Amino acid sequence: VQLQASGGGLVQPGGSLKLSCVGSGFNFRSTPIYWLRQAPGKGLELISGISSGGTANHYIDSAKGRFFNSRDNVEKIAHLRMNNLQVEDTAVYYCATDERGDQRGQGTLVTVSS
C-alpha cells in the first residue's frame, strides 16, 4: 500500500485548501479512504472517510459543513476540500486505507495562521 497526500500549505483563517491523495499498490476502487490529522503535540485524529464508491462519507463534528470528500477511482485519487479553515485545523494531514491510520502515507502540512 502506497499513499501520498499533497496540497497542504499556509492559509489564513477562513481560507480554503484542497488536499489530494494518490494511492497505488492496492485495489483503490474497492477501498475506503480515510483522512487523519496530527496537530502539534497531539495524537492522530480521524477526521473523515469516503466509501469505495464515493457515495458515503463521514466527518467528525468539527469538520461537518466545512470539509468535503471526493474521489476519482479511474485516476486513483481522493480529495479533501477544506473550507473556512481555522487555526485549530493546523496539523499534518494523512490519507489512509484504515481508520486508525496504520496504513497511511506521507502527510502534508496545513498551517492556518494570520
N, C-alpha and C positions, 0 to 999 in steps of 0.2 A: 504494500500500500504506500503510495506516494501522494502527498498533498502539498500544495504550495499556495499560501494565502498572499495576497498583494493588495495594494490600493490604499494603504494607510498613509498618514501624513499629519501635518499640523493644520488645525482648523480652529476658527474662532467659535465661541459658544453660539449656538443657533445655526451653525453651518451643517453641511452635509458631506458625506463620503460614500463611495460605493466600493466595497471590498469584493475581491474575486478569489475564487478557489478553484484551482485546476487539479484534477485527480487523474491518476494513472496507476496501473498495476492491479486493478480490481475491476469488477463489473460495475462501472459508475452508474449505469441506468437503473440498476436494481438495488442501489444502496442509498439509504437516507444520508443526508449531510447535516452535520451539526456545527454550530458556531459557538465557540467558547472564548472567554477573555480572562486575562490575568492582570489586574491592576497592580500598581507598585505596592509591594509589601503584603499583598493578599493572595489568596488561593485561586485556583482555576474555577471559573464560574460558567456554567452552561447558560447561554442566553437565547438560543433559538435552534430550531431544527426544521428541515423540509423533507417531506417524504420522497421516496424514489421517483414517483411520477410527478412530483411538484404540486400535487393537489391539496396536500395537508401541511399546515405549518403550525408551529407553536412558538411562543415567545414568553420570556419572563415578563412580569408586570411592568417593570420599568422600561421595557422595550416596546410594549404594545402601542401601536399607533405611530411609532417613530421609526422602527426597523422593519424592513420588508425583505423576505427571502424570494429568490427566484433561481431557476436552474435551466440549463440547456443540455439535455442528455446526448445530443449529437456532438456538440463541441466538448462535452465532458467538463463543464464549468458551472459553478454555482456562484451566486452573488448575494451579498448582504447590503442592501441600501439602507443607510443610516441618516435620518433627518433630525433636525433640531438637536444636534449633539450638545451635550453638557460636559462640564469639567469632570464630573464623576464617571463619564464614559471613557476617560483616558485609561488605556490599557494596551497590552499586546493581544491581538485578536488571532485566533486559530480556527481553522476548519478541521473537522474530524469525521470519522465514519462511526464513531460511537459516542454516547452521551457523556461518558467520563473523560473523553479526550485522550484515552490511552493510545489511540491510533490517530494522532494529529501530526500535521506537518509543521514546517517553519512558519512562525507567525508574522504578523505585520503590525507595526506600532501605530496606534492612533493617539494623538495628543490634542486635547481640546484646551485651548488657553487663549486668553486675550492679550 
